[in-house]
Amino acid sequence: MLALQYIRENKDDVLEGLNKRGFKNLKIINQIINLDSERRTKQAELDKHLAESNQMAKEIGKLFKAGEIKEANVLKEKSLVYKVKTKKLQDQLQKTTSLLFDLRTQVPNIPHQSVPYGSSEEDNEEVFNSGAIPKLENGALPHWELANKYDLIDFDLGNKITGAGFPVYKGKGAKLQRGLINFFLDRNIAAGYKEVQLPLLVNEESGFGTGQLPDKEGQMYHVQNENLYLIPTAEVPITNIYRNNLLDVSELPIALTGYTPCFRREAGSYGAHVRGLNRLHQFDKVEIVRIEKPENAMQALEKMVDHIKSILNELEMPYRILKLCGGDLGFTSALTYDFEIYSTAQKRWLEISSVSTFNNFQAERLKLRFKDAQGKKQSVHTLNGSSLALPRVIAGLLENCQSPQGIKIPKSLVSYTGFDQIK
């Protein structure tokens, strides 16, 4: 959520940033500024009224103490009128504040100045490319056929137990999945991230804090009786560890990593491009999250990008990095880099990670601040990234590492899987 002071003092920059996103409801910014002015006027009027009421209460006390009962009762009658007016002012202020808050939740984050203009994923900017695309022999199979051939993943069984998008991993498929999780966690821990294990259900306050709620696209699974939500990513519970916290500057930076299953309804997803592991309702992912001082956030983002590059280099897969354009940015993001691996069997790029900085957008929603060396309170900057999402990593490994003899496992994973080939 954008800070009110920032909106007031940088109206033109806010409008330019929203225009870069393709956000249409630009008039909402004037509504917010006008309503904020009204709120501050009402707050000043209420503060003045309360001060006068307090002074009146003191005068009434003095009059009663001096025995001037008649004068005290006259002033007491007057104070009752003040109380009615005070309640009316408080109700008006609460209504204005609530409406102002609702308007602010509708406004997405402002893109970083380096974010390119564009309206869709076709306008994203490739900023890095690594690895030669392997040449497969004739008859190369997509991962869903390889999973069936080698009895690694059973999509029909998952459909029987739950429904489409809930696969069952079997044998070496399950071991490859577990090995990748441990590999990612170990690499993150070695890079300075502290591991945490997290709840898979979060409350409404947590979902709001990181920007998943209100759920504009209907992606979250909701447990109605308890009003809890299945997490769409570990970002939500990890970042909410610090909701409503005032950190000391000495505690920053904070770097955490965690593995969780993730749950997404993926409403409206269909077609060949979501077949197999390409789009699931339940999948595993290892996440990294950073909480930084504002002046260090961009450098931290570059370090996260370099860290994920190092992991993909170890997996020996061709990949590229895209800087998302304004029209393809997520609601809360100021700057996002997408990592994609090339699927030779499907002849297309598969997204496997997004690394983002949110500036203080999430911190405003989370009420997460730190106290600097001078004792001044400031909002932190939050960042997160997939390190990594497993389904498309496995899809890429199966497809790009296949041969007539079997599927070769990258050297870096052999100690985690216990085998170097699936055949």
Buried (B, 14 or more C-beta within 10 A) or exposed (E): BBBBEBBBEBBEEBBEBBBBBBBEEEEBBEBBBEBBEBBBEBBEBBEEBBEEBEEBBEBBEEBBEEEEEEBBEEBBEEBEEBEEBBEEBBEBBEEBBEBBEEBBEBBBBBBBEEBBEBEEEEBBBEEEEEBEEBEBEEEBBBBBBBBBBBEBBBBEEBBEEEEBBBBBBBEBBEBBBBBBBBBBBEBBEEBEBEEBEBEBBBBEEBBBBBBBBEEEEEEBBBEEEEEBBBBBBBBBBBBBBBBEBEBEBEEBBBBBBBBBEBBBBBEEBEEEEBBBBBBBBBBBBBBBBBBBBBEBBBEBBEBBBEBBBEBBEBBBBBBBBBBBBBBBBBBBBBBBBBBBBBBBBBEEBBBBBBBBBBBBBBBBBBEBBBBEEEEEEBBBBBBBBBBBBBBBBBBBBBBBBBEEEBBBBBEBBBEBBEEEBBE
